[in-house]
Amino acid sequence: MLECVAHIVDAEIVYSGRYRWILAHDKPDLPGYDQDLWVDYLHAAADEEPDDLFAIFDPLRTANLALWRRTPVEHRARYGMHSERGPESFELSFKIIAGHDRFHLDQARRTFERVHSGG
């Protein structure tokens, strides 16, 4: 369950950078990342609590939503070159991450329920 929470925080960190590179630079390179390595090396050995992770996630998400609201519509088509997927616009990046947290929180909830139901 903690890995799911750590993953949504990591994704919000990565996309926070991508949004800003896309808006501030002309067609920047957007490196891919191995989400499993991030969890393995940045979270597995750590004694993290979900509340500590959400303390990182919440202000990042708030800042990213504020960035979306203040970005002129015509700038939302600006894009970077994702190393694995090719051109990826600010708008597409935002759509990719929309709901990402809810999907993984539901995954964590289902895991919790299975563990506590004995199944």
Summary of the structure (lengths in Angstrom):
residues: 119
radius of gyration: 15.8
end to end distance: 15.2
largest distance: 52.7
contacts: 307
relative contact order: 0.21
helix: 70%
strand: 8%
